[in-house]
């Protein structure tokens, strides 16, 4: 996720400014709010997965061989179960990479588009259900608060839509800087996020917590937006994306990063996160079922910087859950813990150690596309 600074081409809209002045009612966690939208849970039926293949004209240049291997493994795993939509400025090179795999190429569509980087979770479309059918939401993406270049990535969703990739599904531009990795949904009206990310100063300056909550709940249809105040991984560029820390799973289950080493620099913050999760209540008023993930050994880059190793960054697809592994002794235990929450799916480990070098992992490079979205 590292790169040169470049401001996003989105500007704050009149609607967002009006919201900030308090002209619309807002609640941090509203109860029983009526909505005609629903943000599906990740484990619901999908048409496919969107990825942006790495290329040399990015920060992956020195690691391209290693990261290509991750993407080849990912293509093989995804196409066993569903379609794979690939965006890339180098379609011929990607085709050559796929030729080295056992991926089901009948389930792969390659679209030539310029990209800055590969983090599809954060610039890809979020899809909601409405009474009129599916609707694509195109949020603003400004490189995680103007940290990195995003001028091409911010246009990926709209450019795919303009090419008819999503058929007749309407596209709505949302006046908020917002990343898919910053939100979790149970598909039944509960949304989960972190205040550290959503309230970061360079994403939506001037907008209050209440104003941000109002926009998110109106667009995604959630009647409960739960905010977590604790949790962060060293080396994380996203300002504590929820998908690096806590994931919602079926049956009112939360899968979360836990640190069992009191000497680790993460111990205090992750212990506080765990306490928050124990205090949360599901929509029926009962505590959530909590599944802690094993704590991997510290991982560092060549400069000695700690990398954000997290097993919470898994991807759920039709028939499988893909779990990031890191050549760590805790890998198998992590796969088993996540598999326990998805007993109807095959748990498949994907070696994502190269992704850590750019401070992300498996969920970060993917965006699920719900059933009925792809045009073919």
Secondary structure, 3 states (H helix, E strand, C coil): CCCCCCCCCCCCCHHHHHHHCCCCCCCCCCCCCCCCEEECCCCCCEEEEEEECCCCCCCCHHHHHHHHHHHHHHHHHHCCCCEEEEEECCHHHHHHHHCCCCCCHHHEEEEECCCCCCCHHHHCCEEEEECCEEEEEEEECCHHHHCCCCCCHHHHHHHHHHCCCCCCCEEEEEEEECCHHHCEECCCCEEEEEHHHHCCCCCCCCCCHHHHHHHHHHHHCCCEEEEECCCCCCCCCCCCCHHHCEEEECCCEEEEECCCCCCCCCHHHHHHHHHHHHHCECCCCCECEEEEECCCCCCECCCCCECCCCCCCCEEECCEEEEEECCCCCHHHHHHHHHHHCCCCEEEEEECHHHHCCCCCCHHHCEEEECCCCCC
